[in-house]
Every structure is written in C-alpha cells, then in structure tokens.
Amino acid sequence: MKKIILIGAGNVAQHLAPALSAQGYLIQAVFSRQQEKAELLCKKIPQAKAQNHLDFGVYEADLLILAVSDDALGEVAQNLIAPLDSLIVHTSGTQPLSVLSSLRQAKGVFYPLQTFSTGKKVDFKEVPFCIEAEEANHEADLIKMAKTLSSKVYRVNSVQRQSLHLAAVFANNFSNHIFSIAEEILQEADLPFDLLKPLLAETVAKALDLGPTPSQTGPARRQDKKVIDKHLSLLENKPAWKEIYKVLSELIQEKYS
C-alpha cells in the first residue's frame, strides 16, 4: 500500500500525513469540507491535492484513511466514492469496524493511541497502533505500514478498542482536567504551576515503572481523615471540585482499606 488518500485535516491527519509521507507513502489527496484546511495540510506533503468533496473515483489509491470525528464517520462512509479495490480504514478509538459497513470496499481500523494537539510534535516511534481488518491479508498490510512508523503495533478488535479508549480517557483526558483544577487552585493562591511539575513528572514515572496501584500515596491512601476534612473545607466555595475530591478520596480509601 503506497498510494494513500486522507479524509480529514484535523489533529490526527495533521500529524499522521507528514509521518507517512516521510516513510515514502504517497499522499495523493486530502479532503476537508473546509478547502483551506486541506490546502494547509497539503503544504506539508509533496504532491498532495486538496479537495472539499468525497469523490475520489479517479484516483488509483491503495488506501483511504478516514481521520474524521466519530460523529462524521457514518455519513462520510455513505457518501464516499473510492476505487473498488482500495482498502478503507478509520482512526477512531470508539467506533467499531462496522461503522464502515455501507462501503463495498475492504475495511479496517488504523488507530494511533495518542493525544494529538496543534503545535506539539508527536514521536510516532512511541505511539501504539491498534490494527483491525476484515481480512487477514489486509490486517497484515496495515501492520506492516504501522511498523514503518512505530514498533508498538497491536491487533485490537472493536470491543477491546472501546475499553482501551475508555481507559485512555481516564488516564489522559480526566487526569489533564485534574491538572487544570490544580493550576487554578495555585493561581488563586498566587503560586506558579511550575511548582507542581517535578511532582507530576515523578508521579507519572512511578506509575509507569511500578504500576499505578503500588505507587498510590496521599492522605486518602493513609486514611488521614483530618487532612481530607481540611482540604474539603478549603473547597467549600467550589462544590464541583469538592465533590471530585470527596469521590476520589472515598474510592482510594475503599481500595486500600
């Protein structure tokens, strides 16, 4: 699979397209409903053409990658015109392979498990790729392609991928929001977030090295009710934060009792 069409020009596409191009894959075209977004991405990729419609029937593409939002996948699949002998994959962590069932072409999943943000470069060598396909030969092709980007390549079916994405939301999205709460608490006390950076780095390092369960520390782990009550009183004017603190403390206390 050397000739690729990319459907979507968001964060995943912005990172994935240049990485594939650097490995010798030919990105023939990029789709976005907003032509300017497709054109912006094409500036990073030699020979790619931007377009704002889903008719790719004139192309001789081996692979079409649907890097669009979960909500848009079904609609895009229904309206997509692609070569009949191409393989079409999506990059979603939550949508099953069957979301592409309206397509007559071969289907699969090419899911990079990572958080992608504009302006923050991603080292794909460290990104796990989760692969699924209807046919064994297409699965092998996707694994081969993923291994040109990363050594962390896994066969993951649709049911497993939903659990993986759920775990990722807890580990990444929820933890990041907790960091933002901590940042606001410090701002209100006229203190810099930099004070927490060594602690955060050590917390993540221990979780990775020892595992999250044995790494747990803090007042809830120690069953220190006096400290917990003091913290809850400090959050009296922040009822949502107070509830988060209370629920998490109770869960930790229950786990380590």
C-alpha positions in Angstrom: 0.0 0.0 0.0 1.9 3.0 -1.3 -0.9 5.4 -2.6 -3.0 7.0 0.1 -5.9 9.4 0.3 -6.5 11.1 3.6 -10.1 12.0 4.6 -9.9 14.7 7.2 -7.5 17.5 8.0 -7.8 17.7 11.8 -5.2 17.0 14.5 -4.8 13.3 13.7 -4.4 14.0 10.0 -2.0 16.9 10.6 0.4 14.5 12.4 -0.2 11.3 10.6 0.1 12.6 7.0 3.6 14.0 7.3 4.8 10.9 9.2 3.5 8.6 6.4 4.9 10.8 3.7 8.4 10.7 5.4 8.3 6.9 5.2 7.8 7.0 1.4 4.0 6.8 1.2 2.4 8.9 -1.5 -0.4 11.0 -0.1 -2.4 11.7 -3.3 -5.2 13.8 -1.9 -6.5 15.4 1.3 -10.2 16.0 2.0 -11.8 18.6 4.2 -15.1 20.3 4.0 -13.1 23.5 4.5 -10.9 23.7 1.5 -8.4 25.9 3.2 -7.7 23.3 5.9 -7.0 20.7 3.3 -4.7 23.1 1.4 -2.9 24.0 4.6 -2.1 20.3 5.2 -1.1 19.7 1.6 1.6 22.3 2.0 3.4 19.8 4.3 3.1 16.9 1.9 4.6 16.8 -1.6 2.2 16.1 -4.5 -0.9 16.0 -2.4 -4.0 17.7 -3.8 -6.7 19.4 -1.6 -10.4 18.9 -2.2 -13.7 19.5 -0.4 -15.8 16.7 -1.9 -15.8 13.0 -1.4 -15.5 11.7 -5.0 -12.1 10.0 -5.3 -13.1 7.7 -8.1 -10.5 9.0 -10.5 -7.6 8.1 -8.2 -5.8 4.8 -8.1 -5.4 4.7 -4.3 -4.5 1.6 -2.3 -5.7 3.0 1.0 -8.1 5.6 2.2 -7.7 6.8 5.8 -10.8 8.3 7.4 -9.4 10.6 10.1 -12.6 12.4 10.9 -14.7 12.8 14.0 -16.6 9.8 15.4 -20.0 11.5 14.6 -19.0 12.1 11.0 -17.7 8.6 10.2 -21.1 7.1 9.2 -22.0 10.0 6.9 -18.6 10.1 5.3 -18.7 6.4 4.6 -22.1 6.6 3.0 -21.1 9.5 0.7 -17.5 8.4 -0.1 -16.7 7.4 -3.7 -13.5 5.4 -3.8 -11.7 2.8 -6.0 -13.4 -0.6 -5.5 -10.1 -2.4 -5.0 -8.9 0.0 -2.2 -8.8 -0.6 1.5 -10.7 1.9 3.7 -9.8 2.4 7.3 -10.8 4.7 10.1 -8.7 6.0 13.0 -11.4 6.1 15.8 -10.9 4.6 19.2 -14.6 4.3 19.9 -16.3 3.4 16.6 -16.4 -0.3 15.6 -15.3 -1.6 12.3 -18.9 -2.0 11.3 -19.4 1.8 11.1 -18.0 1.4 7.6 -20.5 -1.3 6.7 -22.1 0.9 4.0 -18.9 0.6 1.9 -18.4 -2.1 -0.6 -14.6 -1.9 -0.3 -12.4 -3.8 2.1 -12.5 -2.2 5.6 -10.2 -1.9 8.6 -9.1 0.2 11.5 -5.8 2.1 11.9 -6.0 3.6 15.4 -3.0 5.5 16.9 -3.4 5.6 20.6 -2.1 9.1 21.4 -3.3 12.6 22.2 -2.7 15.0 19.3 -2.6 18.8 19.6 -1.7 21.5 17.2 1.8 22.8 17.6 3.0 19.8 19.7 5.1 17.3 17.7 4.5 13.6 18.3 7.2 10.9 18.2 5.4 8.1 16.3 8.1 5.6 17.3 6.5 5.7 20.8 2.8 5.6 19.6 0.9 2.3 19.9 -1.0 1.5 16.7 -4.1 -0.7 17.1 -5.0 -2.6 14.0 -8.1 -4.4 12.9 -9.3 -5.6 9.4 -12.0 -7.9 7.9 -9.4 -10.0 6.0 -6.1 -11.4 7.3 -4.1 -10.1 4.3 -5.4 -6.5 4.8 -4.6 -6.8 8.5 -1.0 -7.9 7.6 -0.7 -4.9 5.2 -1.9 -2.4 7.9 0.5 -4.0 10.5 3.4 -3.6 8.0 2.6 0.0 7.4 2.2 0.7 11.1 5.6 -0.8 11.8 7.2 1.7 9.5 6.1 4.3 12.0 6.2 2.5 15.3 7.5 -0.6 17.0 4.4 -0.7 19.2 1.8 -2.4 16.9 -1.1 -4.5 18.2 -4.1 -6.4 16.9 -7.1 -5.0 18.7 -10.7 -5.8 17.9 -13.6 -3.4 18.1 -14.8 -4.5 21.6 -11.2 -4.3 23.0 -10.7 -0.9 21.4 -13.7 0.6 23.2 -12.3 -0.5 26.5 -8.9 0.8 25.5 -10.3 4.2 24.6 -12.3 4.4 27.9 -9.1 3.7 29.8 -7.3 6.3 27.8 -9.9 8.9 28.7 -9.4 8.2 32.4 -5.6 8.2 32.0 -5.3 11.2 29.7 -8.3 13.5 29.5 -9.6 13.2 33.1 -6.1 13.5 34.6 -5.4 16.5 32.5 -8.5 18.2 33.7 -7.4 17.4 37.3 -4.1 19.2 36.4 -6.2 22.2 35.3 -8.0 22.3 38.6 -4.7 22.2 40.4 -3.5 25.0 38.2 -6.5 27.2 39.1 -6.0 26.4 42.9 -2.4 27.6 42.6 -3.4 30.7 40.6 -5.9 31.7 43.3 -3.1 31.4 45.8 -0.8 33.5 43.5 1.5 30.5 43.0 3.0 29.2 39.7 2.1 25.8 38.2 5.8 25.2 37.8 5.9 24.2 41.5 4.0 21.0 40.6 6.0 20.0 37.6 8.6 17.9 39.4 5.8 16.2 41.4 3.8 15.4 38.2 6.9 14.0 36.5 7.7 11.7 39.4 4.0 10.6 39.7 3.9 9.6 36.0 7.4 8.0 36.2 6.4 5.9 39.2 3.1 4.8 37.6 5.0 3.7 34.6 7.8 2.0 36.5 6.0 0.4 39.4 2.4 0.5 38.3 -0.4 2.8 39.4 -1.7 0.7 42.3 1.5 0.3 44.3 2.5 3.9 43.6 -0.5 5.5 45.3 0.3 8.0 48.1 -1.5 10.9 49.8 -3.9 11.5 52.6 -6.6 9.1 51.3 -4.1 6.3 50.9 -3.0 6.9 54.5 -6.6 7.1 55.7 -5.8 10.6 57.1 -9.3 12.0 57.8 -8.0 15.2 59.4 -6.2 16.3 56.2 -9.1 15.2 54.0 -11.6 17.2 56.1 -9.2 20.3 56.0 -9.0 20.1 52.2 -12.8 19.7 51.8 -13.2 22.8 53.9 -10.9 24.7 51.6 -13.1 23.7 48.7 -16.3 25.0 50.3 -16.8 27.6 47.6 -16.0 25.1 44.8 -18.8 22.5 45.1 -17.9 20.6 41.9 -14.2 20.4 42.9 -15.2 19.4 46.4 -17.3 16.6 45.1 -14.5 15.3 42.9 -12.1 15.4 45.8 -14.6 13.6 48.0 -15.4 10.8 45.5 -11.8 10.2 44.6 -10.7 10.1 48.2 -13.5 7.6 49.0 -12.5 5.4 46.1 -8.9 5.4 47.2 -9.8 4.7 50.9 -12.0 1.8 49.8 -9.3 0.3 47.6 -6.6 0.5 50.3 -8.7 -0.3 53.4 
